[in-house]
Amino acid sequence: MIKYKRARDIDRKVRDIVLKLEMHHIDLSRLVCIRSFGSKSRYVIARCHSLPKIFQKALSMQAFYIIEVISERFDRLSEEEKTKTLIHELLHIPKSFAGGFRHHRPYVNKKTVNEMYRRYVSSI
């Protein structure tokens, strides 16, 4: 069974990334980070989830995003790879911040992640 726990350390890291990379479209008050334990997926390190439009309408809520890190894989990464993974997941969040999702092509890719990582490191 998968267990979920709020990941305050990841919240802080994501906040730092968003601010330093000036990702102004991301509303940090509607983004939460979760660490999961017990996932059977073999290759997934992290995932980005959103509250779909139909749920937003039905529940009278605004868009909300969750970044889930898979503890068994994510926690073993170097700090550089953790940062790149979080940048990758943040890139899935569209400029509209409306519950949609950016797919890997053409925007969410290794080249974009590496460029943004270089910008992030140079801002430290």
N, C-alpha and C positions, 0 to 999 in steps of 0.2 A: 504494500500500500504506500502510495506517495504521501509524504508529509510536507507541509508548507509552513514557513516561518518568515515573518517580516525581516528584511535584511537592511538594517539601519546603516551598516557599513557601506553597502552598495548604494543606498539612497544618497549618502554623503559623496561618494565617488561620482555618481551620475550628476549630482548637483554641480560639482566642481567642473566636470566635463562640459555640461550645458552652458555654464557661465563663461568658462574660458574660451569655448568655441563659438560663443555668441549665438547659440541656437535659440533665438528669441521666440520662435514659434512654439516651443515646448513649455507648457504650463506645468511647472513643478508641483503645484498644488493638486494636480490631477494625474500624477505619475507616481507609482509606488513600485518598490523593488521587493521581490520575494525570493527566498532561497528554498529550493525543493530538495527533498531527500528521498531516495528510493526509486528514482526513475529507471525504467528498463530500456529507455532509448540508448542506442549505442554511440551515436555520433553527435548528438545535440549537446552543446555547451550552455546555451542560453536561448531564450525565446522572448519575443515581444507579443503581448496580447492586447487586444483593444475591446472596448465595449461597443458592439455593433449598433448601427443606427436604430434598428428595430427595438433593441433593449433600451436605448436612450429615450426613444419616443414612449414606449410602454411604461417606463419607470420615471418619466419626466426628469431625466438626468442629462448632464452634459457628457461629452466624450471623456473617456478615462483610459489610461494606458498602464500596463503592468509589464515590467521587465522581470522575467524569471531566470535565475541562474541555477543550473543543475549542480548542486554541491559536489557530487562525486567527480565531476570533470572540471568545473570552473575553479574550485578552490585549489587545485593542483597547479594551475597555470602560473607563469611568471607575472609580475606586476604589469609588464608591457603587454602581454597577451590578454590579461584581464581588461586593461584599458581599451585595447583594440576591440575586444569582444563587446564591451559596453558601447563603444562608439558605433559598432556595427548595428547593434540593436536599436540605438537611438535613431540611426538613419532610416529605419523602417517607419518612423513616425512622420507623416506628411506635414507640409507647411500649414495645411488647413487645421490640423489638430482636431479633426472632427469625427474620429473613430475609424478612419480608413487606415490603409496599410500600404507602404511602398514595398514593392517586390524587388528582388535582386537586380533585375535588369531594368534600366541601365544604371541606376543610381547607387544601389547598395552593393558594393563590390570591394575587392581587396585594394584596388587602386585608390578609391575614394577614402576608404578606412585609413590606409597608410598616409595619405595626404593630410587628413584631419589629425591623425596621431602626431605627425611632425609639427603641425600647428599647435597642438595641445602641449607637447613637450617644450616647444620654444616659448610658450607663455608662462611656464612655471618659474 
